[in-house]
Amino acid sequence: GQDSLASYLRTSCQSSLQNPRAVSPLDHLPRVLEPIDLRPQVSRPVDSASGPVSNSGVVESWKEKADLAYILKADPCGHCLIINNVNFCPESRLRTRVGSDIDCGKLQRRFGSMHFLVEVLCDLTAQQMGQALVQLARRDHSALDCCVVAILSHGCQASHRQFPGAVYGTDGRPVSIERIVNIFYGASCPSLGGKPKLFFIQACGGDQKDVGFKVASTPSRDVSPPRSPETDAVPFQDSLATFDQPDAMASLPMPSDIFVSYCTFPGFVSWRETSHGSWYIKTLDSVLEQWAHAEDLQTLLLRVANAVSEKGVYKQIPGCFNFLRKRFFFKT
């Protein structure tokens, strides 16, 4: 939108080429340059007295260009499966994940408000988790535009070729994130071909605790100890071959249209408050509520990462593996 600046640059360049000695770089500078606004273009409230003042058209133009962003025209736009593992068998030696139901409720309401068909499955064994994911992948998604999977459970660090980490079933048996993602890739899920498949993983990536480091220029907003800190960490699993299907470790082409959001860095714990839910899901829900109408998925998760990184005495930083081909905007 900086037409005057573009015109100045074009005119100055042409004049310099024609007579480089006679033309000063400032000869064609306008007396008043329009200020360059580098702030994010977001919607602003409508003032009934002065009429609408909004930059929402910038966001809408992104959403309508199929070569730049995924188009979500269907309503509902897709399935959202939430697997919420809270209670684990005694033999697993995994603690009850108190507070996970709060996370589950937040996600159920949030994705429902963003036009997803939300299904919640609770306390699944590793085998049941695999079956539920395969059933979702085999559904007919032809009339839908995307798919979301959220898994809330204990987790661990695991050997991998593509996607790190694993999540636990209630029987204490792990399912690798790599296997979960591969269920939705290629011939296994043809009706989602070329459509975004989003995965949100609330589980520890390992048992390391991040004590952080001091940064003089960036004071922490939240340095108080968490109210009831718990982790979803389980020791490293060197091989999941005995638990997964034979193709879990197969060499596959790089998947497209896949986005995996991790609540923490591989190898590190994530934090969950028994009375308020996990830092990651609580922050994700808040960011989606405030910004999903105006920003794409990557920008939203940058906000989540920044907010979560400032919490607590022990630290946590969410991250993602992004193999999307275009920008993704939720339907709000």
C-alpha positions in Angstrom: 0.0 0.0 0.0 3.0 2.4 0.0 2.3 3.7 -3.5 4.0 7.1 -3.0 7.2 5.4 -1.8 7.2 3.0 -4.7 6.6 5.8 -7.1 9.5 7.8 -5.6 11.9 4.8 -5.9 10.9 4.1 -9.4 11.3 7.7 -10.6 14.6 8.2 -8.8 16.0 5.0 -10.2 15.0 6.0 -13.8 16.4 9.5 -13.5 19.7 8.1 -12.1 20.1 5.7 -15.0 19.5 8.5 -17.6 21.9 11.1 -16.0 23.7 9.6 -13.0 25.9 12.7 -12.4 23.2 15.3 -12.5 20.6 13.7 -10.3 20.9 13.8 -6.5 19.2 10.9 -4.7 17.1 13.4 -2.9 15.9 15.3 -6.0 12.6 13.4 -6.2 12.0 12.9 -2.5 8.4 14.0 -1.7 8.1 16.7 0.9 6.1 14.5 3.1 6.4 10.7 3.1 3.5 8.7 4.3 4.5 6.7 7.5 5.2 3.0 6.9 3.0 1.0 9.2 4.8 -2.3 10.1 2.2 -3.4 12.7 0.2 -6.6 12.2 -3.0 -5.9 10.2 -5.8 -6.8 12.5 -9.5 -6.0 12.7 -10.5 -3.0 14.7 -13.9 -2.3 16.3 -16.5 -0.4 14.3 -17.2 3.1 15.4 -20.9 3.8 14.7 -20.3 7.5 14.5 -17.4 7.5 12.0 -18.1 4.3 10.2 -15.9 1.1 10.1 -12.2 1.5 10.5 -10.7 -1.9 9.8 -7.8 -3.7 8.2 -9.6 -7.0 8.2 -9.6 -6.9 4.4 -5.9 -7.7 4.4 -6.5 -10.9 6.4 -9.5 -11.8 4.3 -7.5 -11.4 1.1 -5.0 -13.9 2.4 -7.8 -16.4 3.2 -9.3 -16.1 -0.2 -6.2 -16.8 -2.3 -5.8 -20.5 -2.8 -2.2 -20.2 -3.8 -1.3 -18.5 -0.5 -3.6 -20.0 2.1 -5.7 -23.1 2.6 -9.4 -22.3 1.8 -11.8 -23.4 4.5 -15.3 -23.3 2.9 -16.9 -26.3 4.4 -19.0 -26.0 7.5 -18.1 -27.9 9.6 -14.6 -27.5 8.3 -13.3 -30.8 9.6 -13.1 -33.4 12.3 -11.3 -32.8 15.6 -10.4 -35.8 17.7 -9.3 -35.2 21.3 -7.7 -38.1 23.2 -7.6 -37.4 26.9 -5.7 -39.9 29.0 -6.1 -39.2 32.7 -6.2 -42.5 34.6 -3.4 -45.1 34.1 -3.3 -48.7 35.2 -1.2 -49.4 38.4 1.3 -51.6 36.4 2.3 -48.6 34.3 3.5 -46.6 37.4 2.1 -43.5 35.7 0.4 -41.0 37.9 -3.2 -39.7 37.3 -3.0 -36.6 35.2 -5.1 -34.3 37.4 -6.1 -31.1 35.6 -6.2 -32.7 32.1 -10.0 -32.7 32.1 -9.7 -28.9 32.3 -7.5 -28.9 29.2 -9.9 -31.2 27.4 -12.9 -29.0 28.1 -11.0 -25.9 26.8 -10.1 -27.6 23.6 -13.5 -29.1 23.1 -15.2 -25.7 23.4 -12.5 -23.8 21.4 -12.5 -26.1 18.4 -16.2 -26.4 18.4 -16.5 -22.6 18.2 -14.1 -22.8 15.2 -16.5 -25.0 13.2 -15.0 -28.4 13.9 -16.9 -31.7 14.6 -15.3 -32.4 18.0 -15.1 -36.0 19.4 -13.5 -36.7 22.8 -12.2 -40.2 23.7 -10.9 -40.7 27.3 -8.5 -43.2 28.9 -7.4 -45.2 25.8 -4.8 -48.0 25.8 -2.0 -47.8 23.2 -3.9 -50.2 21.0 -7.2 -48.3 21.4 -5.4 -45.0 20.5 -4.0 -46.6 17.3 -7.5 -48.0 16.4 -9.2 -44.6 17.0 -6.7 -42.8 14.8 -6.9 -45.3 12.0 -10.7 -45.1 12.1 -10.5 -41.3 11.9 -8.0 -41.5 8.9 -10.3 -43.9 7.1 -13.4 -41.7 7.3 -14.5 -39.9 4.2 -13.1 -36.3 4.5 -14.0 -35.4 0.9 -16.5 -32.8 1.9 -14.3 -31.3 4.6 -11.2 -29.1 4.4 -8.9 -30.2 7.3 -8.5 -32.4 10.3 -7.2 -31.9 13.9 -5.9 -34.4 16.4 -5.1 -33.3 20.0 -3.5 -35.8 22.4 -3.3 -35.2 26.2 -1.2 -37.8 28.0 2.0 -38.8 29.6 4.9 -38.8 27.1 8.6 -39.7 26.7 11.6 -39.2 24.5 11.8 -41.9 21.8 14.0 -42.9 18.9 12.6 -41.6 15.6 13.4 -40.7 12.0 10.9 -38.0 11.4 8.9 -36.8 14.4 10.3 -37.1 17.9 8.6 -38.3 21.0 5.9 -40.7 22.1 2.7 -40.6 24.1 1.4 -43.3 26.5 -1.8 -45.3 26.5 -3.4 -46.0 29.8 -1.7 -49.4 29.8 1.7 -47.8 30.0 2.6 -48.7 26.4 3.9 -45.9 24.2 2.8 -44.8 20.7 5.3 -42.8 18.7 4.3 -39.4 17.4 5.9 -40.6 14.1 3.4 -43.5 13.9 0.5 -41.2 14.7 1.3 -38.7 11.9 2.1 -41.4 9.4 -1.5 -42.8 9.8 -2.8 -39.7 8.1 -0.3 -39.5 5.3 -0.5 -40.7 1.7 -2.5 -43.7 0.7 -3.6 -44.3 4.3 -5.9 -41.3 4.2 -6.6 -40.3 0.5 -9.6 -38.1 1.2 -7.3 -35.7 3.2 -4.7 -35.5 0.4 -3.6 -31.9 0.0 -5.6 -30.8 3.1 -4.0 -29.6 6.3 -3.7 -32.1 9.1 -2.9 -30.5 12.5 -1.6 -32.3 15.6 -1.4 -30.8 19.1 0.6 -32.8 21.6 0.3 -32.1 25.3 2.8 -34.6 26.7 6.3 -34.4 28.0 9.1 -34.9 25.5 11.4 -36.3 28.1 12.3 -36.1 31.8 14.8 -33.1 31.7 13.8 -30.0 33.7 14.7 -26.7 32.1 16.0 -24.2 34.7 16.3 -21.5 32.1 18.9 -18.7 32.0 18.8 -15.0 32.9 18.2 -12.4 30.2 18.8 -8.9 31.4 16.7 -7.2 28.7 13.7 -9.5 28.9 12.2 -9.6 32.4 10.0 -12.6 33.0 6.3 -11.8 33.5 5.6 -14.9 35.6 8.4 -16.1 37.9 6.3 -17.3 40.8 6.3 -21.1 41.5 3.4 -23.0 39.9 0.5 -23.7 42.2 0.5 -27.5 41.9 3.3 -28.4 39.5 3.2 -31.8 37.8 4.9 -33.2 34.7 3.9 -35.8 32.1 7.5 -37.1 31.9 8.5 -40.7 31.5 12.1 -42.0 30.9 13.5 -42.3 27.4 12.3 -45.2 25.3 15.2 -46.4 23.1 12.9 -48.4 20.8 9.2 -48.7 20.2 9.4 -51.5 17.7 7.8 -54.0 20.2 4.8 -51.8 20.7 4.2 -50.3 17.2 3.1 -51.8 13.9 6.0 -53.0 11.6 5.7 -49.9 9.4 6.2 -47.4 12.3 9.9 -47.0 11.5 9.6 -47.3 7.7 11.3 -44.8 5.6 8.6 -42.5 4.1 8.7 -39.4 1.8 8.6 -36.1 3.6 4.9 -35.6 4.5 3.1 -32.5 3.2 0.2 -30.6 4.7 1.3 -31.8 8.2 1.7 -29.5 11.2 2.7 -31.0 14.6 2.7 -28.6 17.6 4.6 -29.8 20.6 4.0 -28.4 24.1 7.7 -28.6 24.9 11.2 -29.1 23.4 12.1 -32.8 22.7 13.7 -34.3 25.8 12.1 -31.9 28.3 9.2 -32.0 30.6 6.0 -29.9 30.3 4.1 -28.5 33.2 0.5 -28.9 34.3 -1.3 -27.3 37.2 -3.9 -29.6 38.8 -6.4 -26.8 39.3 -5.9 -24.9 36.0 -4.6 -27.4 33.5 -1.4 -27.3 31.5 0.5 -24.2 30.6 0.5 -25.0 26.9 -3.3 -25.8 26.5 -4.3 -22.9 28.7 -2.2 -20.5 26.7 -3.2 -22.0 23.4 -6.9 -21.6 24.2 -6.4 -17.9 25.3 -4.4 -17.0 22.1 -7.0 -18.7 19.8 -9.7 -16.8 21.6 -8.0 -13.4 21.1 -6.2 -13.8 17.7 -7.6 -16.7 15.7 -9.8 -14.3 13.7 -6.8 -12.3 12.5 -3.7 -14.4 12.4 -2.4 -17.6 10.8 -1.5 -20.7 12.7 2.3 -20.1 12.8 1.8 -16.6 14.2 -0.6 -17.8 16.8 1.8 -20.5 18.0 4.6 -17.9 18.2 2.4 -16.1 20.6 1.9 -19.3 22.6 5.6 -20.1 22.7 6.5 -16.6 23.9 3.8 -16.6 26.6 4.6 -20.1 27.9 8.4 -19.4 27.9 7.9 -16.6 30.4 6.1 -18.8 33.0 7.3 -20.4 36.2 10.6 -21.0 37.9 11.3 -24.1 35.7 10.9 -23.2 32.0 9.1 -24.6 29.0 9.2 -23.7 25.3 6.6 -25.1 22.8 7.6 -25.7 19.2 6.4 -27.3 16.0 7.3 -29.3 12.9 5.7 -27.4 10.0 5.2 -29.1 6.6 2.3 -27.0 5.5 2.5 -25.6 2.0 0.4 -22.6 2.7 -0.8 -20.3 5.5 -3.5 -21.7 7.7 -6.3 -19.6 9.1 -8.9 -21.1 11.4 -12.6 -20.6 10.5 -14.0 -18.2 13.1 
